Amino acid sequence: VFSRGKYTKILQYENFINEVLKRDLQKVLEKRDSVYEKISQYLQLRSIIQSLQESGSQKLKADVDLGCNFYVQTEVEDSSRIFVAVGYGFFVEMTHEEALQFIEKKTSQLTLFTEQLTKDSAKIKANIQMVLEGLRELQGLQDLPEIRRREIL
């Protein structure tokens, strides 16, 4: 049987885990997934540019999104210069070589960012574990079952 103060402290720890730490972890993981998606798009563009360079053709067929997932097939007669998304909704016209150099720098930068987000998620997971240990001490438990730990992390 817990005293009122101890019970209140346990509830505060549980709220902190559920309302702060788990939410923060979810945001960091969603941000990391978003960055991985951007990296994927840049790598796909790099692949297309390399295919154009290897084929020697400037013609390109592509599906263009008109909005609301409505696509139309288009053919580009001269793809020697392309517009590349550089961030914040801005596009810059580049040659294939310029685009490949930009993609290399941008994917390196984004990869470093994902590594930092992975470190941040590890810190949050460690904080969750630390708070769980505090809860365990308050409740007088010896150890949390392994299965329960995996569900939380």
Disulfide bonds with the S-S distance in Angstrom:
none
